Amino acid sequence: QVQLVESGGGLVQPGGSLRLSCAASGRIFTIYNMEWYRQAPGKQRELVASISKGGSTNYADSVKGRFTISTDITWNTVYLQMNSLKPEDTALYYCAAVVYGGERYWGQGTQVTVSS
């Protein structure tokens, strides 16, 4: 199994930046894809960004050019650098790890609120 713990959320003004972190533990060697999702009140959870073991990244159109996903060299931690934040980025942000075999593990989420 894989355990994930997110941190770095908070309240930020529009135009500001935050960096989310997700610390992974357990069977890290089984992970081949790391993802960030978000869910705003009354909306479905959406994929924000993903990064594969090979380094390929993908982003939702709504965050392209503003958000950057990255990992440390050991894949112990995945980051989401969020710049030029907008009120519509307000959501609970979740980290997810996909392991060989297709199972997806989730963190508990960290709240991001963009408001003046």
N, CA, C and O atoms as CSV, one atom per row, in Angstrom:
chain,resi,resn,atom,element,x,y,z
A,1,GLN,N,N,0.835,-1.194,0.000
A,1,GLN,CA,C,0.000,0.000,0.000
A,1,GLN,C,C,0.869,1.243,0.000
A,1,GLN,O,O,2.062,1.204,0.301
A,2,VAL,N,N,0.223,2.350,-0.350
A,2,VAL,CA,C,0.886,3.650,-0.384
A,2,VAL,C,C,0.086,4.620,0.473
A,2,VAL,O,O,-1.140,4.676,0.380
A,3,GLN,N,N,0.774,5.373,1.298
A,3,GLN,CA,C,0.132,6.402,2.112
A,3,GLN,C,C,0.568,7.772,1.594
A,3,GLN,O,O,1.726,7.978,1.229
A,4,LEU,N,N,-0.394,8.709,1.570
A,4,LEU,CA,C,-0.135,10.040,1.034
A,4,LEU,C,C,-0.618,11.092,2.026
A,4,LEU,O,O,-1.712,10.977,2.578
A,5,VAL,N,N,0.191,12.107,2.246
A,5,VAL,CA,C,-0.181,13.204,3.136
A,5,VAL,C,C,0.115,14.529,2.431
A,5,VAL,O,O,1.262,14.826,2.094
A,6,GLU,N,N,-0.937,15.315,2.215
A,6,GLU,CA,C,-0.783,16.615,1.558
A,6,GLU,C,C,-0.547,17.720,2.593
A,6,GLU,O,O,-0.940,17.599,3.753
A,7,SER,N,N,0.094,18.779,2.152
A,7,SER,CA,C,0.286,19.968,2.980
A,7,SER,C,C,0.487,21.161,2.057
A,7,SER,O,O,0.688,21.011,0.852
A,8,GLY,N,N,0.429,22.356,2.654
A,8,GLY,CA,C,0.727,23.563,1.893
A,8,GLY,C,C,-0.470,24.393,1.498
A,8,GLY,O,O,-0.311,25.475,0.932
A,9,GLY,N,N,-1.665,23.912,1.782
A,9,GLY,CA,C,-2.848,24.690,1.451
A,9,GLY,C,C,-2.991,25.895,2.354
A,9,GLY,O,O,-2.260,26.045,3.332
A,10,GLY,N,N,-3.939,26.751,2.017
A,10,GLY,CA,C,-4.176,27.929,2.841
A,10,GLY,C,C,-4.991,28.969,2.114
A,10,GLY,O,O,-5.578,28.709,1.064
A,11,LEU,N,N,-5.014,30.157,2.697
A,11,LEU,CA,C,-5.732,31.291,2.129
A,11,LEU,C,C,-4.736,32.200,1.413
A,11,LEU,O,O,-3.702,32.562,1.973
A,12,VAL,N,N,-5.054,32.559,0.186
A,12,VAL,CA,C,-4.164,33.418,-0.594
A,12,VAL,C,C,-5.007,34.390,-1.402
A,12,VAL,O,O,-6.135,34.078,-1.785
A,13,GLN,N,N,-4.460,35.559,-1.657
A,13,GLN,CA,C,-5.175,36.550,-2.448
A,13,GLN,C,C,-5.092,36.219,-3.930
A,13,GLN,O,O,-4.151,35.555,-4.365
A,14,PRO,N,N,-6.055,36.670,-4.698
A,14,PRO,CA,C,-5.977,36.471,-6.157
A,14,PRO,C,C,-4.659,37.004,-6.712
A,14,PRO,O,O,-4.199,38.083,-6.338
A,15,GLY,N,N,-4.070,36.232,-7.604
A,15,GLY,CA,C,-2.770,36.595,-8.159
A,15,GLY,C,C,-1.602,36.039,-7.377
A,15,GLY,O,O,-0.460,36.113,-7.830
A,16,GLY,N,N,-1.868,35.488,-6.219
A,16,GLY,CA,C,-0.819,34.946,-5.373
A,16,GLY,C,C,-0.406,33.536,-5.766
A,16,GLY,O,O,-0.889,32.978,-6.751
A,17,SER,N,N,0.502,32.973,-4.969
A,17,SER,CA,C,1.044,31.647,-5.248
A,17,SER,C,C,0.997,30.777,-3.995
A,17,SER,O,O,1.022,31.266,-2.866
A,18,LEU,N,N,0.930,29.483,-4.236
A,18,LEU,CA,C,1.039,28.477,-3.183
A,18,LEU,C,C,1.769,27.279,-3.767
A,18,LEU,O,O,1.706,27.026,-4.970
A,19,ARG,N,N,2.460,26.547,-2.911
A,19,ARG,CA,C,3.041,25.280,-3.325
A,19,ARG,C,C,2.514,24.182,-2.419
A,19,ARG,O,O,2.717,24.195,-1.205
A,20,LEU,N,N,1.831,23.234,-3.044
A,20,LEU,CA,C,1.332,22.073,-2.324
A,20,LEU,C,C,2.377,20.964,-2.369
A,20,LEU,O,O,3.101,20.803,-3.351
A,21,SER,N,N,2.434,20.212,-1.287
A,21,SER,CA,C,3.320,19.057,-1.216
A,21,SER,C,C,2.513,17.824,-0.868
A,21,SER,O,O,1.494,17.900,-0.182
A,22,CYS,N,N,2.986,16.688,-1.353
A,22,CYS,CA,C,2.349,15.406,-1.045
A,22,CYS,C,C,3.462,14.422,-0.732
A,22,CYS,O,O,4.249,14.052,-1.603
A,23,ALA,N,N,3.514,14.009,0.517
A,23,ALA,CA,C,4.541,13.068,0.949
A,23,ALA,C,C,4.013,11.650,0.838
A,23,ALA,O,O,2.962,11.322,1.390
A,24,ALA,N,N,4.745,10.818,0.125
A,24,ALA,CA,C,4.355,9.424,-0.075
A,24,ALA,C,C,5.206,8.518,0.805
A,24,ALA,O,O,6.386,8.778,1.037
A,25,SER,N,N,4.582,7.453,1.285
A,25,SER,CA,C,5.305,6.447,2.064
A,25,SER,C,C,4.698,5.080,1.755
A,25,SER,O,O,3.645,4.974,1.125
A,26,GLY,N,N,5.382,4.054,2.209
A,26,GLY,CA,C,4.920,2.703,1.923
A,26,GLY,C,C,5.619,2.157,0.687
A,26,GLY,O,O,6.825,2.338,0.519
A,27,ARG,N,N,4.863,1.487,-0.176
A,27,ARG,CA,C,5.439,0.839,-1.353
A,27,ARG,C,C,5.595,1.827,-2.503
A,27,ARG,O,O,4.948,1.704,-3.543
A,28,ILE,N,N,6.464,2.802,-2.294
A,28,ILE,CA,C,6.654,3.873,-3.274
A,28,ILE,C,C,7.135,3.325,-4.604
A,28,ILE,O,O,6.817,3.879,-5.656
A,29,PHE,N,N,7.892,2.252,-4.568
A,29,PHE,CA,C,8.467,1.698,-5.795
A,29,PHE,C,C,7.398,1.168,-6.741
A,29,PHE,O,O,7.685,0.903,-7.909
A,30,THR,N,N,6.167,1.010,-6.253
A,30,THR,CA,C,5.080,0.512,-7.095
A,30,THR,C,C,4.352,1.647,-7.833
A,30,THR,O,O,3.505,1.384,-8.686
A,31,ILE,N,N,4.679,2.900,-7.509
A,31,ILE,CA,C,3.988,4.044,-8.106
A,31,ILE,C,C,4.521,4.312,-9.508
A,31,ILE,O,O,5.735,4.338,-9.711
A,32,TYR,N,N,3.626,4.512,-10.485
A,32,TYR,CA,C,4.085,4.899,-11.814
A,32,TYR,C,C,3.468,6.213,-12.281
A,32,TYR,O,O,3.858,6.745,-13.321
A,33,ASN,N,N,2.513,6.737,-11.524
A,33,ASN,CA,C,1.894,8.008,-11.884
A,33,ASN,C,C,1.433,8.718,-10.610
A,33,ASN,O,O,0.853,8.109,-9.711
A,34,MET,N,N,1.711,10.036,-10.560
A,34,MET,CA,C,1.242,10.839,-9.438
A,34,MET,C,C,0.331,11.921,-9.990
A,34,MET,O,O,0.573,12.463,-11.068
A,35,GLU,N,N,-0.721,12.230,-9.240
A,35,GLU,CA,C,-1.747,13.136,-9.737
A,35,GLU,C,C,-2.190,14.108,-8.650
A,35,GLU,O,O,-2.133,13.803,-7.459
A,36,TRP,N,N,-2.623,15.263,-9.080
A,36,TRP,CA,C,-3.322,16.220,-8.216
A,36,TRP,C,C,-4.730,16.418,-8.761
A,36,TRP,O,O,-4.927,16.684,-9.947
A,37,TYR,N,N,-5.694,16.283,-7.872
A,37,TYR,CA,C,-7.094,16.533,-8.184
A,37,TYR,C,C,-7.580,17.679,-7.302
A,37,TYR,O,O,-6.936,18.049,-6.320
A,38,ARG,N,N,-8.718,18.224,-7.674
A,38,ARG,CA,C,-9.365,19.192,-6.801
A,38,ARG,C,C,-10.882,19.025,-6.893
A,38,ARG,O,O,-11.424,18.552,-7.891
A,39,GLN,N,N,-11.536,19.432,-5.813
A,39,GLN,CA,C,-12.994,19.370,-5.785
A,39,GLN,C,C,-13.515,20.604,-5.077
A,39,GLN,O,O,-13.249,20.827,-3.896
A,40,ALA,N,N,-14.256,21.394,-5.818
A,40,ALA,CA,C,-14.894,22.576,-5.263
A,40,ALA,C,C,-16.284,22.201,-4.765
A,40,ALA,O,O,-16.858,21.215,-5.227
A,41,PRO,N,N,-16.829,22.968,-3.833
A,41,PRO,CA,C,-18.174,22.660,-3.306
A,41,PRO,C,C,-19.204,22.571,-4.425
A,41,PRO,O,O,-19.302,23.465,-5.266
A,42,GLY,N,N,-19.968,21.487,-4.428
A,42,GLY,CA,C,-21.020,21.319,-5.409
A,42,GLY,C,C,-20.545,20.881,-6.780
A,42,GLY,O,O,-21.340,20.781,-7.714
A,43,LYS,N,N,-19.244,20.618,-6.906
A,43,LYS,CA,C,-18.703,20.212,-8.205
A,43,LYS,C,C,-18.042,18.844,-8.094
A,43,LYS,O,O,-17.723,18.370,-7.004
A,44,GLN,N,N,-17.845,18.224,-9.262
A,44,GLN,CA,C,-17.171,16.933,-9.291
A,44,GLN,C,C,-15.669,17.117,-9.123
A,44,GLN,O,O,-15.113,18.170,-9.439
A,45,ARG,N,N,-15.036,16.082,-8.626
A,45,ARG,CA,C,-13.580,16.091,-8.522
A,45,ARG,C,C,-12.991,16.100,-9.924
A,45,ARG,O,O,-13.437,15.355,-10.797
A,46,GLU,N,N,-11.988,16.945,-10.139
A,46,GLU,CA,C,-11.374,17.033,-11.460
A,46,GLU,C,C,-9.865,16.853,-11.358
A,46,GLU,O,O,-9.235,17.238,-10.373
A,47,LEU,N,N,-9.310,16.258,-12.403
A,47,LEU,CA,C,-7.860,16.085,-12.481
A,47,LEU,C,C,-7.221,17.415,-12.849
A,47,LEU,O,O,-7.594,18.038,-13.844
A,48,VAL,N,N,-6.263,17.842,-12.048
A,48,VAL,CA,C,-5.592,19.117,-12.280
A,48,VAL,C,C,-4.276,18.913,-13.025
A,48,VAL,O,O,-3.985,19.614,-13.995
A,49,ALA,N,N,-3.485,17.947,-12.563
A,49,ALA,CA,C,-2.175,17.716,-13.158
A,49,ALA,C,C,-1.718,16.303,-12.830
A,49,ALA,O,O,-2.126,15.719,-11.826
A,50,SER,N,N,-0.864,15.763,-13.694
A,50,SER,CA,C,-0.307,14.444,-13.448
A,50,SER,C,C,1.120,14.391,-13.959
A,50,SER,O,O,1.513,15.153,-14.843
A,51,ILE,N,N,1.893,13.468,-13.380
A,51,ILE,CA,C,3.270,13.255,-13.816
A,51,ILE,C,C,3.551,11.769,-13.764
A,51,ILE,O,O,3.218,11.094,-12.790
A,52,SER,N,N,4.173,11.262,-14.831
A,52,SER,CA,C,4.485,9.844,-14.909
A,52,SER,C,C,5.918,9.585,-14.462
A,52,SER,O,O,6.717,10.509,-14.309
A,53,LYS,N,N,6.223,8.309,-14.255
A,53,LYS,CA,C,7.580,7.923,-13.849
A,53,LYS,C,C,8.596,8.354,-14.892
A,53,LYS,O,O,9.752,8.634,-14.573
A,54,GLY,N,N,8.153,8.404,-16.138
A,54,GLY,CA,C,9.040,8.821,-17.212
A,54,GLY,C,C,9.182,10.326,-17.328
A,54,GLY,O,O,9.964,10.822,-18.139
A,55,GLY,N,N,8.421,11.059,-16.511
A,55,GLY,CA,C,8.541,12.510,-16.505
A,55,GLY,C,C,7.510,13.251,-17.331
A,55,GLY,O,O,7.524,14.482,-17.366
A,56,SER,N,N,6.620,12.539,-17.994
A,56,SER,CA,C,5.580,13.193,-18.788
A,56,SER,C,C,4.570,13.856,-17.864
A,56,SER,O,O,4.155,13.286,-16.855
A,57,THR,N,N,4.184,15.075,-18.230
A,57,THR,CA,C,3.214,15.815,-17.425
A,57,THR,C,C,1.987,16.171,-18.256
A,57,THR,O,O,2.063,16.334,-19.474
A,58,ASN,N,N,0.873,16.286,-17.577
A,58,ASN,CA,C,-0.375,16.718,-18.203
A,58,ASN,C,C,-1.096,17.660,-17.267
A,58,ASN,O,O,-1.028,17.519,-16.046
A,59,TYR,N,N,-1.785,18.622,-17.849
A,59,TYR,CA,C,-2.485,19.630,-17.063
A,59,TYR,C,C,-3.891,19.845,-17.603
A,59,TYR,O,O,-4.139,19.709,-18.801
A,60,ALA,N,N,-4.803,20.183,-16.703
A,60,ALA,CA,C,-6.116,20.637,-17.120
A,60,ALA,C,C,-5.957,21.970,-17.844
A,60,ALA,O,O,-5.083,22.768,-17.503
A,61,ASP,N,N,-6.792,22.205,-18.832
A,61,ASP,CA,C,-6.697,23.448,-19.600
A,61,ASP,C,C,-6.804,24.672,-18.700
A,61,ASP,O,O,-6.183,25.701,-18.966
A,62,SER,N,N,-7.583,24.561,-17.647
A,62,SER,CA,C,-7.826,25.701,-16.772
A,62,SER,C,C,-6.601,26.129,-15.969
A,62,SER,O,O,-6.574,27.235,-15.430
A,63,VAL,N,N,-5.575,25.256,-15.883
A,63,VAL,CA,C,-4.398,25.591,-15.077
A,63,VAL,C,C,-3.117,25.653,-15.897
A,63,VAL,O,O,-2.062,25.991,-15.361
A,64,LYS,N,N,-3.190,25.335,-17.176
A,64,LYS,CA,C,-1.985,25.352,-18.015
A,64,LYS,C,C,-1.330,26.724,-17.995
A,64,LYS,O,O,-1.992,27.753,-18.132
A,65,GLY,N,N,-0.021,26.714,-17.821
A,65,GLY,CA,C,0.725,27.965,-17.778
A,65,GLY,C,C,0.764,28.603,-16.407
A,65,GLY,O,O,1.511,29.558,-16.193
A,66,ARG,N,N,-0.024,28.097,-15.475
A,66,ARG,CA,C,-0.062,28.656,-14.117
A,66,ARG,C,C,0.420,27.645,-13.070
A,66,ARG,O,O,1.066,28.027,-12.095
A,67,PHE,N,N,0.114,26.376,-13.265
A,67,PHE,CA,C,0.468,25.333,-12.308
A,67,PHE,C,C,1.590,24.468,-12.881
A,67,PHE,O,O,1.679,24.257,-14.091
A,68,THR,N,N,2.442,23.973,-11.981
A,68,THR,CA,C,3.507,23.069,-12.380
A,68,THR,C,C,3.589,21.914,-11.396
A,68,THR,O,O,3.682,22.124,-10.186
A,69,ILE,N,N,3.553,20.688,-11.921
A,69,ILE,CA,C,3.696,19.501,-11.092
A,69,ILE,C,C,5.132,18.994,-11.207
A,69,ILE,O,O,5.731,19.021,-12.282
A,70,SER,N,N,5.666,18.537,-10.088
A,70,SER,CA,C,7.031,18.018,-10.091
A,70,SER,C,C,7.181,17.039,-8.942
A,70,SER,O,O,6.337,16.974,-8.049
A,71,THR,N,N,8.264,16.280,-8.975
A,71,THR,CA,C,8.565,15.356,-7.887
A,71,THR,C,C,10.024,15.496,-7.489
A,71,THR,O,O,10.832,16.032,-8.247
A,72,ASP,N,N,10.357,15.017,-6.308
A,72,ASP,CA,C,11.768,14.927,-5.980
A,72,ASP,C,C,12.326,13.672,-6.631
A,72,ASP,O,O,11.574,12.860,-7.169
A,73,ILE,N,N,13.638,13.513,-6.584
A,73,ILE,CA,C,14.283,12.456,-7.356
A,73,ILE,C,C,13.899,11.065,-6.875
A,73,ILE,O,O,13.967,10.105,-7.643
A,74,THR,N,N,13.498,10.947,-5.626
A,74,THR,CA,C,13.161,9.634,-5.087
A,74,THR,C,C,11.670,9.320,-5.197
A,74,THR,O,O,11.229,8.231,-4.830
A,75,TRP,N,N,10.908,10.272,-5.698
A,75,TRP,CA,C,9.439,10.139,-5.787
A,75,TRP,C,C,8.798,10.023,-4.409
A,75,TRP,O,O,7.676,9.533,-4.281
A,76,ASN,N,N,9.510,10.472,-3.385
A,76,ASN,CA,C,8.907,10.510,-2.051
A,76,ASN,C,C,7.899,11.638,-1.914
A,76,ASN,O,O,6.951,11.547,-1.134
A,77,THR,N,N,8.114,12.707,-2.684
A,77,THR,CA,C,7.266,13.884,-2.566
A,77,THR,C,C,6.907,14.409,-3.950
A,77,THR,O,O,7.758,14.498,-4.834
A,78,VAL,N,N,5.649,14.752,-4.123
A,78,VAL,CA,C,5.193,15.403,-5.355
A,78,VAL,C,C,4.693,16.793,-4.983
A,78,VAL,O,O,4.067,16.992,-3.942
A,79,TYR,N,N,4.984,17.743,-5.858
A,79,TYR,CA,C,4.647,19.137,-5.593
A,79,TYR,C,C,3.673,19.660,-6.647
A,79,TYR,O,O,3.621,19.168,-7.774
A,80,LEU,N,N,2.912,20.663,-6.248
A,80,LEU,CA,C,2.100,21.400,-7.201
A,80,LEU,C,C,2.339,22.874,-6.932
A,80,LEU,O,O,1.827,23.426,-5.958
A,81,GLN,N,N,3.117,23.509,-7.798
A,81,GLN,CA,C,3.355,24.935,-7.703
A,81,GLN,C,C,2.217,25.650,-8.405
A,81,GLN,O,O,1.974,25.424,-9.590
A,82,MET,N,N,1.527,26.500,-7.687
A,82,MET,CA,C,0.363,27.190,-8.224
A,82,MET,C,C,0.618,28.693,-8.213
A,82,MET,O,O,0.772,29.300,-7.153
A,83,ASN,N,N,0.660,29.279,-9.394
A,83,ASN,CA,C,0.885,30.719,-9.539
A,83,ASN,C,C,-0.341,31.388,-10.151
A,83,ASN,O,O,-1.214,30.727,-10.714
A,84,SER,N,N,-0.386,32.701,-10.030
A,84,SER,CA,C,-1.488,33.487,-10.603
A,84,SER,C,C,-2.840,32.897,-10.216
A,84,SER,O,O,-3.712,32.702,-11.063
A,85,LEU,N,N,-2.996,32.624,-8.955
A,85,LEU,CA,C,-4.214,31.959,-8.477
A,85,LEU,C,C,-5.440,32.836,-8.656
A,85,LEU,O,O,-5.393,34.059,-8.529
A,86,LYS,N,N,-6.533,32.162,-8.954
A,86,LYS,CA,C,-7.820,32.821,-9.188
A,86,LYS,C,C,-8.845,32.304,-8.182
A,86,LYS,O,O,-8.684,31.208,-7.645
A,87,PRO,N,N,-9.882,33.070,-7.925
A,87,PRO,CA,C,-10.925,32.583,-7.002
A,87,PRO,C,C,-11.494,31.230,-7.417
A,87,PRO,O,O,-11.870,30.425,-6.565
A,88,GLU,N,N,-11.558,30.979,-8.713
A,88,GLU,CA,C,-12.108,29.702,-9.175
A,88,GLU,C,C,-11.169,28.519,-8.937
A,88,GLU,O,O,-11.536,27.372,-9.191
A,89,ASP,N,N,-9.964,28.797,-8.454
A,89,ASP,CA,C,-9.065,27.713,-8.057
A,89,ASP,C,C,-9.368,27.217,-6.639
A,89,ASP,O,O,-8.793,26.225,-6.191
A,90,THR,N,N,-10.256,27.896,-5.946
A,90,THR,CA,C,-10.624,27.492,-4.602
A,90,THR,C,C,-11.226,26.094,-4.609
A,90,THR,O,O,-12.190,25.827,-5.327
A,91,ALA,N,N,-10.655,25.210,-3.812
A,91,ALA,CA,C,-11.113,23.821,-3.781
A,91,ALA,C,C,-10.325,23.054,-2.735
A,91,ALA,O,O,-9.352,23.552,-2.169
A,92,LEU,N,N,-10.765,21.845,-2.495
A,92,LEU,CA,C,-9.990,20.889,-1.714
A,92,LEU,C,C,-9.124,20.127,-2.706
A,92,LEU,O,O,-9.629,19.507,-3.641
A,93,TYR,N,N,-7.818,20.181,-2.491
A,93,TYR,CA,C,-6.867,19.569,-3.406
A,93,TYR,C,C,-6.393,18.230,-2.845
A,93,TYR,O,O,-5.990,18.128,-1.686
A,94,TYR,N,N,-6.454,17.208,-3.700
A,94,TYR,CA,C,-6.074,15.857,-3.312
A,94,TYR,C,C,-4.887,15.386,-4.140
A,94,TYR,O,O,-4.772,15.678,-5.330
A,95,CYS,N,N,-4.025,14.663,-3.482
A,95,CYS,CA,C,-2.936,13.964,-4.144
A,95,CYS,C,C,-3.368,12.511,-4.350
A,95,CYS,O,O,-4.055,11.935,-3.506
A,96,ALA,N,N,-2.962,11.930,-5.468
A,96,ALA,CA,C,-3.263,10.526,-5.746
A,96,ALA,C,C,-2.042,9.849,-6.352
A,96,ALA,O,O,-1.271,10.462,-7.090
A,97,ALA,N,N,-1.886,8.584,-6.028
A,97,ALA,CA,C,-0.807,7.777,-6.586
A,97,ALA,C,C,-1.408,6.566,-7.269
A,97,ALA,O,O,-2.231,5.857,-6.689
A,98,VAL,N,N,-0.993,6.333,-8.502
A,98,VAL,CA,C,-1.441,5.164,-9.248
A,98,VAL,C,C,-0.297,4.170,-9.282
A,98,VAL,O,O,0.823,4.499,-9.673
A,99,VAL,N,N,-0.599,2.938,-8.862
A,99,VAL,CA,C,0.443,1.920,-8.800
A,99,VAL,C,C,0.260,0.905,-9.924
A,99,VAL,O,O,-0.804,0.816,-10.537
A,100,TYR,N,N,1.308,0.152,-10.176
A,100,TYR,CA,C,1.212,-0.928,-11.167
A,100,TYR,C,C,0.095,-1.874,-10.736
A,100,TYR,O,O,0.027,-2.316,-9.589
A,101,GLY,N,N,-0.775,-2.166,-11.695
A,101,GLY,CA,C,-1.979,-2.920,-11.390
A,101,GLY,C,C,-3.213,-2.043,-11.449
A,101,GLY,O,O,-4.336,-2.540,-11.531
A,102,GLY,N,N,-2.997,-0.717,-11.406
A,102,GLY,CA,C,-4.082,0.216,-11.623
A,102,GLY,C,C,-4.749,0.798,-10.393
A,102,GLY,O,O,-5.598,1.682,-10.507
A,103,GLU,N,N,-4.377,0.317,-9.226
A,103,GLU,CA,C,-5.020,0.849,-8.023
A,103,GLU,C,C,-4.560,2.275,-7.768
A,103,GLU,O,O,-3.403,2.624,-8.006
A,104,ARG,N,N,-5.489,3.096,-7.277
A,104,ARG,CA,C,-5.199,4.499,-6.993
A,104,ARG,C,C,-5.380,4.748,-5.500
A,104,ARG,O,O,-6.399,4.393,-4.908
A,105,TYR,N,N,-4.368,5.364,-4.914
A,105,TYR,CA,C,-4.410,5.723,-3.505
A,105,TYR,C,C,-4.586,7.224,-3.376
A,105,TYR,O,O,-4.094,7.993,-4.201
A,106,TRP,N,N,-5.303,7.638,-2.318
A,106,TRP,CA,C,-5.624,9.048,-2.130
A,106,TRP,C,C,-5.097,9.578,-0.807
A,106,TRP,O,O,-4.998,8.857,0.186
A,107,GLY,N,N,-4.764,10.855,-0.828
A,107,GLY,CA,C,-4.485,11.563,0.403
A,107,GLY,C,C,-5.771,12.112,0.986
A,107,GLY,O,O,-6.857,11.889,0.451
A,108,GLN,N,N,-5.638,12.837,2.094
A,108,GLN,CA,C,-6.826,13.321,2.793
A,108,GLN,C,C,-7.275,14.683,2.282
A,108,GLN,O,O,-8.383,15.128,2.583
A,109,GLY,N,N,-6.422,15.343,1.511
A,109,GLY,CA,C,-6.783,16.630,0.928
A,109,GLY,C,C,-6.257,17.810,1.728
A,109,GLY,O,O,-6.057,17.728,2.940
A,110,THR,N,N,-6.040,18.910,1.016
A,110,THR,CA,C,-5.638,20.161,1.654
A,110,THR,C,C,-6.426,21.296,0.997
A,110,THR,O,O,-6.546,21.356,-0.226
A,111,GLN,N,N,-6.955,22.188,1.825
A,111,GLN,CA,C,-7.844,23.243,1.331
A,111,GLN,C,C,-7.047,24.418,0.784
A,111,GLN,O,O,-6.103,24.899,1.411
A,112,VAL,N,N,-7.447,24.864,-0.394
A,112,VAL,CA,C,-6.896,26.078,-0.995
A,112,VAL,C,C,-8.048,27.058,-1.190
A,112,VAL,O,O,-9.042,26.743,-1.844
A,113,THR,N,N,-7.902,28.237,-0.621
A,113,THR,CA,C,-8.922,29.268,-0.753
A,113,THR,C,C,-8.278,30.523,-1.330
A,113,THR,O,O,-7.319,31.057,-0.772
A,114,VAL,N,N,-8.818,30.985,-2.455
A,114,VAL,CA,C,-8.301,32.185,-3.114
A,114,VAL,C,C,-9.355,33.272,-2.969
A,114,VAL,O,O,-10.427,33.201,-3.570
A,115,SER,N,N,-9.042,34.261,-2.177
A,115,SER,CA,C,-10.023,35.298,-1.882
A,115,SER,C,C,-9.319,36.554,-1.394
A,115,SER,O,O,-8.271,36.491,-0.751
A,116,SER,N,N,-9.913,37.684,-1.709
A,116,SER,CA,C,-9.375,38.947,-1.210
A,116,SER,C,C,-10.071,39.345,0.089
A,116,SER,O,O,-9.754,40.385,0.666
